[in-house]
Amino acid sequence: MAVGLATLYSATGGNLTRVTNQAVNMVAALVIMWLVANIPLQHMMRLALPIYVVGLILLICVALFGEINNGARRWLDLGVTRIQPSELMKIAVPLMMAWYFDKHETTLRARDYVVASMLLFLPAALILRQPDLGTTLLIISSGFYVLFLAGLSWRIMIGLVIAGAGSLPLLWSMMHGYQKQRVMTLFDPAQDALGAGYHTIQSSIAIGSGGIIGKGWQNGTQTHLDFLPEKSTDFIFAVFSEEFGIVGNSLLLILYLVIIGRGMVIAANASTQFTRLIAGSITLTFFTYIFVNIGMVVGILPVVGVPLPLISYGGTSMVTMLLGFGILMSIQMHPKLVKT
């Protein structure tokens, strides 16, 4: 998070207001993390179903009454504030699925995996309709990790991959025009260098120009000459790469690996099915955030609007991420309570 604030300061050209706002977001997220860490998981299990149902109701309200911004209907105005219910589902979906598998742990059958899949794809379909492809992919990933850790057969997973590949033409026909353009740009950014391919081309130049040790903090030319778009949010990794080079990237990835490793250790040592599934899903979803964002910035994945965890500017994603960390801490801190 400290690295994130330093990078944000450079990306915004020393905009203290924006850096201060992000620091406030971090403090609020840390408070939420601490509160959640002190809640025994029995209480969280009881909340899994209500949180999921409330999240679904909010998603339906978004579909009916949500605000439209840039052609997308993602926000719900509550009068006092605006909320994005899809962010809540990043935690609610794996929580609900882990609760369901825990309840049926001794009698798991194929139909239970079907029911769990329905619990996953119902909110995913509502979010995809907004449209919000990035959040949809993250929620599907978090749910898939629960299915995988719950013992989903490799044969079924291979079958799903084959079925998914076979359904690509149908999915392509259902995609919006801008989403199709993003996929096509992945293969040849130069076909629309000043339009859809601009982000990928400029981020690649920034990363490449960083070299081994980078150009130095606040000395990135792509960043400070305003060639790099979305430099404080989705493409902040390009800012970091240009200024700190391969050495800086390696240190950042090591920090991420330490967090991921610690999360997997907590999952491996969890004392119940519920805690093992939710800990594994949260940790692997954190990995997915990192992989998708960096893959998007370096040009091996389509641009889908996924922030870089703990680094990108934004309060909602920061709160969601640290809420998940709070759950991991609770699993580690209350093993006996959970077990009994």
C-alpha positions as CSV (number, residue, x, y, z in Angstrom):
1,M,0.0,0.0,0.0
2,A,2.9,2.3,0.7
3,V,4.3,1.5,-2.8
4,G,0.8,2.3,-4.2
5,L,0.8,5.7,-2.6
6,A,4.2,6.6,-3.9
7,T,3.3,5.4,-7.4
8,L,0.0,7.3,-7.3
9,Y,1.8,10.5,-6.3
10,S,4.0,10.2,-9.3
11,A,1.2,9.1,-11.7
12,T,-0.9,12.1,-10.7
13,G,1.9,14.6,-11.0
14,G,2.1,15.2,-7.3
15,N,-1.6,15.7,-6.7
16,L,-1.8,15.7,-2.9
17,T,-5.6,15.8,-2.9
18,R,-5.8,12.5,-4.8
19,V,-3.1,10.9,-2.7
20,T,-4.8,12.0,0.5
21,N,-8.1,10.6,-0.7
22,Q,-6.5,7.3,-1.4
23,A,-4.8,7.3,2.1
24,V,-8.3,7.9,3.6
25,N,-9.6,4.9,1.6
26,M,-6.8,2.8,2.9
27,V,-7.4,3.8,6.5
28,A,-11.2,3.0,6.1
29,A,-10.3,-0.3,4.5
30,L,-7.9,-1.2,7.3
31,V,-10.5,-0.4,9.9
32,I,-13.0,-2.7,8.1
33,M,-10.3,-5.4,7.9
34,W,-9.6,-5.2,11.6
35,L,-13.3,-5.4,12.4
36,V,-13.9,-8.4,10.2
37,A,-10.7,-10.1,11.6
38,N,-12.3,-10.0,15.0
39,I,-15.6,-11.6,13.9
40,P,-15.6,-15.4,14.5
41,L,-16.4,-17.3,11.4
42,Q,-19.5,-18.9,12.9
43,H,-21.1,-15.5,12.7
44,M,-19.9,-15.1,9.1
45,M,-21.4,-18.4,8.2
46,R,-24.7,-17.2,9.5
47,L,-24.4,-14.0,7.4
48,A,-23.5,-15.8,4.2
49,L,-27.1,-16.4,3.0
50,P,-28.5,-13.0,4.0
51,I,-25.5,-11.2,2.4
52,Y,-25.9,-13.2,-0.8
53,V,-29.7,-12.5,-1.0
54,V,-29.3,-8.8,-0.3
55,G,-26.6,-8.7,-3.0
56,L,-28.9,-10.3,-5.5
57,I,-31.7,-7.9,-4.7
58,L,-29.4,-4.9,-5.1
59,L,-28.2,-6.3,-8.5
60,I,-31.9,-6.6,-9.6
61,C,-32.5,-3.0,-8.4
62,V,-29.4,-1.9,-10.4
63,A,-30.9,-3.6,-13.5
64,L,-34.3,-1.8,-12.9
65,F,-33.3,1.6,-11.5
66,G,-29.5,1.9,-11.7
67,E,-27.7,5.0,-12.9
68,I,-26.3,4.9,-16.4
69,N,-22.7,6.0,-16.8
70,N,-20.8,5.8,-20.1
71,G,-23.3,3.3,-21.4
72,A,-23.1,1.0,-18.3
73,R,-25.7,0.6,-15.6
74,R,-23.6,-0.3,-12.5
75,W,-24.4,2.1,-9.7
76,L,-27.4,2.4,-7.4
77,D,-28.2,5.8,-5.9
78,L,-29.4,5.4,-2.3
79,G,-29.9,9.1,-1.8
80,V,-27.1,9.5,0.8
81,T,-24.5,7.7,-1.3
82,R,-24.0,5.6,-4.4
83,I,-23.0,1.9,-4.2
84,Q,-21.8,-0.6,-6.7
85,P,-23.5,-3.9,-5.6
86,S,-21.3,-6.0,-7.9
87,E,-18.3,-5.3,-5.6
88,L,-20.2,-6.9,-2.7
89,M,-20.7,-10.0,-4.7
90,K,-17.0,-10.6,-5.0
91,I,-17.1,-11.6,-1.3
92,A,-20.8,-12.8,-1.1
93,V,-20.6,-15.4,-3.9
94,P,-17.6,-17.4,-2.6
95,L,-19.0,-17.0,1.0
96,M,-22.3,-18.4,-0.1
97,M,-20.8,-21.3,-2.1
98,A,-18.5,-22.2,0.7
99,W,-21.4,-22.2,3.2
100,Y,-23.4,-24.4,0.8
101,F,-20.6,-27.0,0.4
102,D,-20.0,-27.0,4.2
103,K,-23.7,-27.8,4.8
104,H,-23.5,-30.7,2.4
105,E,-19.9,-31.9,3.2
106,T,-20.9,-35.4,4.2
107,T,-23.3,-36.1,1.3
108,L,-21.7,-34.3,-1.6
109,R,-23.2,-35.4,-5.0
110,A,-23.1,-34.1,-8.5
111,R,-26.3,-32.2,-8.0
112,D,-24.6,-30.1,-5.3
113,Y,-22.0,-28.9,-7.8
114,V,-24.9,-28.0,-10.1
115,V,-26.7,-26.0,-7.4
116,A,-23.4,-24.3,-6.4
117,S,-22.8,-23.4,-10.1
118,M,-26.3,-21.8,-10.2
119,L,-25.4,-19.8,-7.1
120,L,-22.4,-18.5,-9.1
121,F,-23.9,-17.9,-12.5
122,L,-27.0,-16.1,-11.4
123,P,-25.2,-12.9,-10.0
124,A,-22.6,-13.3,-12.8
125,A,-25.3,-13.0,-15.5
126,L,-26.8,-9.9,-13.8
127,I,-23.4,-8.2,-13.6
128,L,-22.5,-9.2,-17.2
129,R,-25.8,-7.5,-18.3
130,Q,-24.7,-4.1,-16.8
131,P,-22.2,-4.7,-18.7
132,D,-19.2,-5.2,-16.5
133,L,-17.0,-7.9,-18.0
134,G,-14.0,-7.4,-15.7
135,T,-16.1,-7.9,-12.5
136,T,-18.0,-10.8,-14.0
137,L,-14.7,-12.6,-14.8
138,L,-13.4,-12.0,-11.2
139,I,-16.7,-13.4,-9.7
140,I,-16.7,-16.4,-11.9
141,S,-13.1,-17.0,-11.0
142,S,-13.8,-16.8,-7.2
143,G,-16.7,-19.2,-7.6
144,F,-14.7,-21.6,-9.7
145,Y,-12.0,-21.8,-7.1
146,V,-14.6,-22.8,-4.5
147,L,-15.8,-25.6,-6.9
148,F,-12.2,-26.7,-7.5
149,L,-11.3,-26.8,-3.8
150,A,-14.5,-28.6,-3.0
151,G,-13.4,-31.5,-5.1
152,L,-14.9,-30.9,-8.6
153,S,-13.8,-33.8,-10.8
154,W,-11.0,-33.2,-13.4
155,R,-13.2,-34.9,-16.0
156,I,-16.0,-32.4,-15.4
157,M,-13.5,-29.5,-15.5
158,I,-12.1,-30.7,-18.9
159,G,-15.6,-31.1,-20.1
160,L,-16.5,-27.6,-19.1
161,V,-13.4,-26.3,-20.9
162,I,-14.4,-28.1,-24.1
163,A,-18.0,-26.9,-23.7
164,G,-16.7,-23.3,-23.2
165,A,-14.5,-23.5,-26.3
166,G,-17.5,-24.8,-28.3
167,S,-19.7,-22.0,-27.1
168,L,-17.3,-19.2,-28.1
169,P,-19.2,-18.4,-31.3
170,L,-22.4,-17.9,-29.2
171,L,-20.5,-15.8,-26.6
172,W,-19.0,-13.7,-29.4
173,S,-22.4,-13.0,-30.8
174,M,-23.6,-11.8,-27.3
175,M,-20.7,-9.5,-26.7
176,H,-21.0,-5.7,-27.1
177,G,-19.2,-4.0,-29.9
178,Y,-16.6,-2.4,-27.6
179,Q,-15.9,-5.8,-26.0
180,K,-15.3,-7.4,-29.4
181,Q,-13.0,-4.6,-30.3
182,R,-10.9,-5.2,-27.1
183,V,-10.4,-8.9,-28.1
184,M,-9.4,-8.0,-31.6
185,T,-7.0,-5.3,-30.3
186,L,-5.3,-8.0,-28.2
187,F,-4.0,-9.7,-31.4
188,D,-3.1,-6.5,-33.3
189,P,-3.1,-3.3,-31.3
190,A,-1.6,-1.4,-34.3
191,Q,-4.8,-1.9,-36.3
192,D,-6.3,1.0,-34.3
193,A,-3.2,2.6,-32.8
194,L,-5.0,5.9,-31.9
195,G,-8.2,4.2,-30.7
196,A,-8.8,0.8,-29.1
197,G,-5.1,-0.2,-29.3
198,Y,-3.8,3.1,-27.8
199,H,-3.8,1.8,-24.2
200,T,-1.9,-1.3,-25.0
201,I,0.7,0.3,-27.2
202,Q,1.5,3.2,-24.8
203,S,1.7,0.8,-21.8
204,S,4.1,-1.4,-23.7
205,I,6.3,1.5,-24.5
206,A,6.3,2.6,-20.9
207,I,7.2,-0.8,-19.6
208,G,9.9,-1.3,-22.2
209,S,11.5,2.1,-21.6
210,G,11.9,1.3,-17.9
211,G,14.7,-1.1,-18.7
212,I,16.5,-2.8,-15.8
213,I,16.4,-0.2,-13.0
214,G,13.9,2.3,-14.4
215,K,14.0,6.0,-15.0
216,G,13.6,6.9,-11.4
217,W,10.6,8.1,-9.3
218,Q,8.7,10.9,-11.0
219,N,10.9,10.7,-14.1
220,G,8.8,8.5,-16.3
221,T,8.3,10.3,-19.7
222,Q,5.3,8.3,-20.9
223,T,3.6,9.1,-17.6
224,H,4.4,12.8,-17.2
225,L,4.0,13.7,-20.9
226,D,0.5,12.3,-20.7
227,F,0.9,9.5,-23.3
228,L,-0.2,6.9,-20.8
229,P,-4.0,6.6,-20.2
230,E,-5.7,5.6,-17.0
231,K,-2.3,5.9,-15.3
232,S,-3.6,6.1,-11.7
233,T,-6.1,3.2,-12.0
234,D,-6.0,0.3,-14.5
235,F,-2.5,1.1,-16.0
236,I,-0.7,2.1,-12.9
237,F,1.6,-0.9,-13.2
238,A,3.0,0.7,-16.4
239,V,3.9,3.8,-14.4
240,F,5.6,1.7,-11.8
241,S,7.5,-0.3,-14.5
242,E,8.7,2.8,-16.3
243,E,10.1,4.3,-13.1
244,F,11.5,1.3,-11.3
245,G,12.2,-1.2,-14.2
246,I,12.6,-4.9,-13.9
247,V,14.2,-4.7,-10.5
248,G,11.2,-2.8,-9.1
249,N,8.8,-5.2,-10.8
250,S,10.5,-8.2,-9.3
251,L,10.4,-6.8,-5.8
252,L,6.7,-5.9,-6.2
253,L,5.9,-9.5,-7.5
254,I,7.8,-10.9,-4.5
255,L,5.6,-8.9,-2.1
256,Y,2.5,-10.2,-3.9
257,L,3.9,-13.8,-3.7
258,V,4.4,-13.4,0.1
259,I,0.8,-12.4,0.5
260,I,-0.4,-15.3,-1.7
261,G,1.8,-17.8,0.0
262,R,0.6,-16.7,3.4
263,G,-3.1,-17.0,2.3
264,M,-2.5,-20.5,1.0
265,V,-0.9,-21.5,4.2
266,I,-4.0,-20.3,6.1
267,A,-6.2,-22.2,3.7
268,A,-4.2,-25.4,4.1
269,N,-4.3,-25.1,7.9
270,A,-8.1,-24.3,8.1
271,S,-10.0,-26.6,10.4
272,T,-13.3,-26.8,8.5
273,Q,-14.6,-27.2,5.0
274,F,-16.1,-23.7,5.0
275,T,-12.9,-21.9,6.2
276,R,-10.7,-23.9,3.8
277,L,-12.9,-23.1,0.8
278,I,-13.3,-19.4,1.6
279,A,-9.6,-18.9,2.4
280,G,-8.5,-20.6,-0.8
281,S,-11.0,-18.7,-2.9
282,I,-10.0,-15.3,-1.5
283,T,-6.3,-16.0,-1.9
284,L,-6.6,-17.3,-5.5
285,T,-8.9,-14.4,-6.5
286,F,-6.3,-12.0,-5.2
287,F,-3.8,-13.8,-7.5
288,T,-6.4,-13.5,-10.4
289,Y,-6.6,-9.7,-9.9
290,I,-2.8,-9.4,-10.2
291,F,-2.5,-11.8,-13.2
292,V,-5.4,-10.1,-15.1
293,N,-4.2,-6.5,-14.5
294,I,-0.6,-7.2,-15.3
295,G,-1.5,-9.4,-18.3
296,M,-3.8,-6.6,-19.5
297,V,-1.1,-3.9,-19.2
298,V,1.6,-6.0,-20.9
299,G,-0.7,-6.9,-23.7
300,I,-1.3,-10.7,-23.3
301,L,-4.9,-10.2,-22.1
302,P,-7.7,-7.9,-23.3
303,V,-8.3,-4.7,-21.5
304,V,-11.1,-5.4,-19.1
305,G,-10.8,-2.8,-16.4
306,V,-9.4,-4.7,-13.4
307,P,-7.4,-2.7,-10.9
308,L,-3.9,-3.7,-9.6
309,P,-4.6,-4.8,-5.9
310,L,-3.4,-2.4,-3.2
311,I,-1.8,-0.1,-5.8
312,S,-4.5,1.3,-8.1
313,Y,-6.5,4.3,-7.1
314,G,-10.0,3.5,-5.8
315,G,-11.8,3.0,-2.5
316,T,-14.3,0.3,-3.5
317,S,-11.7,-2.3,-4.7
318,M,-9.4,-1.4,-1.7
319,V,-12.3,-2.1,0.8
320,T,-13.2,-5.4,-1.0
321,M,-9.6,-6.6,-1.0
322,L,-9.0,-5.8,2.7
323,L,-12.3,-7.2,3.7
324,G,-11.2,-10.5,2.2
325,F,-7.9,-10.2,4.1
326,G,-9.9,-9.6,7.3
327,I,-11.7,-13.0,6.7
328,L,-8.3,-14.7,6.2
329,M,-7.1,-13.2,9.5
330,S,-10.3,-14.3,11.3
331,I,-9.7,-17.9,10.0
332,Q,-6.2,-17.8,11.4
333,M,-7.2,-16.1,14.7
334,H,-10.2,-18.2,15.6
335,P,-9.3,-21.8,14.7
336,K,-10.7,-23.4,17.9
337,L,-13.9,-21.3,17.8
338,V,-14.5,-22.3,14.2
339,K,-13.8,-26.0,14.9
340,T,-16.3,-26.2,17.7
